[in-house]
Amino acid sequence: MLYVQQSLGPDEELVHIGQFHWMYTVGAFFSIIWSLVGGVLIIVLAIRGYAFWYPDQIKNATVMESILMLHPVIRLGAFLVFIFGLLKFAHMMVVKATTEIAITNNRLIFKRGLVARQVGEINIDRIEGVNVLQTIMGRIFNYGRIMVRGMGVGEVVLPPIEDPIAFRKAIEKAKAL
């Protein structure tokens, strides 16, 4: 919350801090798992196809020898599938680490970005409405997105946060202050 703490005014105080839910991190780890499964599936299917066309060559080969018999494009494709999963994981973790969501007694602050900073601020008195967007899994595990409508600002949709109902109540509390 470095940016939020630096940008607080003299009479401003934090009311609530929004945090990513643990399911976001689980989704990031699943991108690695699915990419590993995809890469292994490409290799296995290619070896099976190779064994169908050239059964004598692959019959006595070890797993490593079988992989080395494959065309380099197939091996490169399996490797790229895994690399894309790692990049997706890294992207999600950077977004999680560099996003700050907070409510003060004067405004809602939403900051994203590592090198280039993107900040969205809405004065509390300019907020027209707050919608909570939850899926079935979000209801079960208590996470969801918040859509804030402001006068002259439009809509700001926040990333999946934990306990969106408490976040909405914090906005209402800040409006009452």
C-alpha positions in Angstrom: 0.0 0.0 0.0 2.9 2.3 -0.7 1.2 4.5 -3.2 -2.0 4.9 -1.1 0.0 5.8 2.0 2.0 8.4 0.0 -1.0 10.0 -1.5 -3.1 10.4 1.7 -4.1 14.0 2.4 -3.5 15.6 5.8 -7.1 14.9 7.1 -7.5 11.6 5.2 -7.6 8.2 6.8 -7.9 4.7 5.5 -11.3 3.1 5.9 -10.7 -0.2 4.1 -8.0 -1.9 2.1 -9.1 -4.4 -0.7 -6.9 -7.5 -1.2 -6.8 -10.1 -3.8 -8.5 -13.4 -2.8 -6.4 -16.5 -2.5 -8.3 -18.0 -5.5 -6.5 -15.5 -7.7 -3.2 -17.1 -6.7 -4.6 -20.6 -7.2 -5.6 -19.6 -10.7 -2.1 -18.4 -11.4 -0.6 -21.7 -10.2 -3.2 -23.6 -12.4 -1.8 -21.8 -15.4 1.5 -23.5 -14.7 -0.1 -26.8 -14.1 -2.2 -26.6 -17.3 0.7 -25.6 -19.4 2.8 -28.5 -18.1 -0.1 -30.9 -18.8 -0.5 -29.4 -22.3 3.3 -29.7 -23.0 3.4 -33.3 -21.8 0.2 -34.1 -23.8 1.8 -32.8 -27.0 4.9 -35.0 -26.4 2.9 -38.1 -25.5 0.6 -37.8 -28.5 3.5 -37.1 -30.8 5.4 -40.2 -29.5 2.2 -42.3 -30.0 1.9 -41.1 -33.5 5.6 -41.8 -34.2 5.1 -45.3 -32.7 2.2 -45.9 -35.0 4.2 -45.0 -38.1 7.6 -46.3 -37.0 7.0 -49.1 -34.5 10.4 -50.8 -34.9 12.4 -47.7 -34.2 10.6 -46.7 -31.0 10.0 -50.2 -29.6 13.2 -50.4 -27.6 13.8 -46.7 -27.1 13.8 -45.1 -23.7 11.5 -42.1 -22.9 14.3 -39.6 -23.5 15.4 -41.3 -26.8 11.7 -41.3 -27.9 11.5 -37.5 -27.2 14.7 -36.9 -29.1 13.3 -38.8 -32.1 10.5 -36.3 -32.4 10.7 -33.4 -34.9 12.2 -30.3 -33.3 9.1 -28.3 -34.1 7.0 -30.6 -31.9 9.5 -30.3 -29.0 9.6 -26.6 -29.5 5.8 -26.4 -29.5 5.6 -28.3 -26.2 8.3 -26.1 -24.7 6.5 -22.9 -25.8 3.2 -24.1 -24.3 4.9 -24.5 -21.0 6.7 -21.1 -21.3 3.4 -19.4 -22.1 2.0 -20.9 -18.9 4.9 -19.6 -16.9 4.5 -16.1 -18.4 0.8 -16.1 -17.6 1.7 -17.0 -14.0 4.3 -14.3 -13.8 1.9 -11.7 -15.2 -0.8 -12.6 -12.7 1.6 -12.4 -9.8 3.0 -9.0 -11.0 -0.6 -7.7 -11.3 -1.3 -9.0 -7.8 1.9 -7.4 -6.3 1.5 -4.0 -8.0 -2.3 -3.4 -7.5 -3.5 -1.3 -4.6 -7.2 -0.9 -3.8 -8.2 1.3 -0.9 -11.1 3.4 0.5 -10.3 6.5 2.5 -12.8 8.8 4.1 -12.6 11.0 0.9 -12.0 8.8 -2.1 -11.7 5.3 -3.6 -8.2 4.6 -4.9 -7.3 1.9 -7.5 -3.6 1.8 -8.6 -2.1 -0.7 -11.0 1.2 -1.0 -12.7 4.9 -1.8 -12.0 6.8 0.7 -14.2 4.0 2.6 -15.8 1.5 3.6 -13.1 -2.3 3.8 -13.8 -4.3 5.3 -11.0 -8.1 5.6 -10.8 -9.6 7.8 -8.0 -13.2 8.6 -7.4 -14.3 11.0 -4.7 -16.7 9.2 -2.3 -19.3 11.9 -2.7 -19.2 11.3 -6.5 -20.1 7.6 -6.3 -23.5 6.9 -7.6 -23.7 3.2 -7.1 -21.7 0.1 -6.2 -22.5 -3.3 -7.7 -21.1 -6.6 -6.4 -20.3 -9.2 -9.2 -20.0 -12.7 -7.9 -20.0 -16.0 -9.6 -21.1 -19.2 -8.0 -17.5 -20.0 -7.0 -17.2 -16.4 -5.7 -20.3 -16.9 -3.5 -18.9 -20.2 -2.1 -15.4 -18.9 -1.5 -16.4 -15.2 -0.7 -14.7 -13.3 -3.5 -15.9 -11.2 -6.4 -15.5 -8.0 -8.4 -16.8 -4.6 -7.5 -18.2 -2.2 -10.1 -18.3 1.4 -9.0 -20.4 3.9 -10.9 -19.4 7.5 -10.5 -20.8 10.8 -11.7 -18.8 11.9 -14.7 -16.4 9.1 -14.4 -18.3 6.1 -15.8 -17.7 2.6 -14.4 -14.6 1.3 -12.6 -14.5 -2.5 -12.3 -12.1 -3.7 -9.7 -10.2 -7.0 -9.9 -11.4 -10.0 -7.9 -11.1 -9.1 -4.2 -11.8 -11.0 -1.0 -15.1 -10.2 0.8 -16.7 -7.8 -1.7 -19.7 -7.3 0.6 -17.4 -5.8 3.3 -15.8 -3.6 0.6 -19.2 -2.3 -0.5 -20.1 -1.7 3.2 -16.8 0.2 3.6 -17.8 2.5 0.7 -21.1 3.1 2.3 -19.4 3.8 5.7 -17.0 6.3 4.0 -20.0 8.0 2.4 -21.6 8.4 5.8 -18.4 10.0 7.3 
